[in-house]
Amino acid sequence: MNKSFMGFMENTITFECDETVKAGVPVKVVESGKVTACAEGDKICGVCVNVRDSFASVQVAGFVTLACDGEVSCGFTNVSATAEGKVKADETGRQVLVITADENTAGFIL
């Protein structure tokens, strides 16, 4: 049986963005109504799903899959961003529910 977690409680918000924001990149809020790509160690606000005319659609809830740097364990895990647009396990990061993980990716509920 094939399984998919996509679509679960997905919520997106439109923000203004700068040129660092690209689809598939974890983002953070930097000022009122504006996001930028996360830097090393930043807590993740959400993941950009689309950019158009300096506006980003950011998924802030639901299931996402991102490349990971190092091992990320399933279950409730704290993650933060890397400078390369990935996630890593980090005690001071945002707590998420990781439901799929391998050596290259982590799938989790924001």
N, C-alpha and C positions, 0 to 999 in steps of 0.2 A: 504494500500500500504506500503510495506517495503521500507525503505530508507537506504542508506549507503553512507558514506563520504570517505570511504577507497579508496585509489588509486589517490585521487586528488593531482596532481602536486607533487607526492612523489619523492624526490631526496635523494640519499644516497651517502656518501663519506666513503672511507676506511681510517681508522687512525690506527696507532699503539696505543696500550692501555696497562694499567696496570691491575693487578688482581682485582681491585675494579669494573671494568666494566663488566656488565652482560646484557643479552637481557632484554629489557623493562625498563632500568635505564636511567634517564636523565644524560647527560654528558656535560663536559666543556673542552675546549682546554687548555692544561697546558704548552705545549711547541710546537715547530715546528713539526707539523704532528702527535701530540700525544694527546689523551684524557684520562680523568679519570672521575669517577663518581662524580656527583655534591655533594657538602656539603651544609649544611643549609644556605639558603639565596643566593646561587649562581644563576646567570642568566644561563639559559639553552641554550646550543649550539644546541642540538638535542637529539634524543633518540636512544640508541643502539638497533639495531634489530637482531644482530648476532655477536658472538665472535668466532674466530678460530685462533689458533696458535699466540696469542698475537696481533691480528688485529681485529678491530671492524668495522662493517658496521653501520654507524650512519645516521639515517634519519634526514636531516637538513631542509626539507621543506615538506609541505603537511599536511594531517590530522593525528593526533596521539591521543590516549586515554591513560591517566595516572590516577592512583589513586590520590585523592586529600585529603589534610588535611584542613578541614574547608570548608566553602562555597566559591565556585568560581562562579561568575555570568557570564551569557551569554553576548556576545558582546565583544567589545575590552576591554581586561582586562590585567593588568600586573601580571605576575606570576613569582615565583622563586621556586627553589628546596627546599625540606626538606632533613634532614639527612637520612630519611628512604626511599629515592627514590621516593617520591611523589611530587606533586606541591601544592602551596598555593598562594592565592591572596597576592600580595606584591607590594606596590606603587613603589618600586625601582627595580622591576623585569623587565623581558622582556615582551613587549606588544605582545599579541597574540589575535587571534579572536576565542573566545570560542563559539562553536555552539551546544554543548550538555553538560549538567551538571546535576548531581544529588548529593546526600549526600556523595557518595563514589568515583565518577570519574568525570573527565572533559575531553571533546573531543575538540580539538582546532587545528587551522591551524598555523603551525610554520612560 
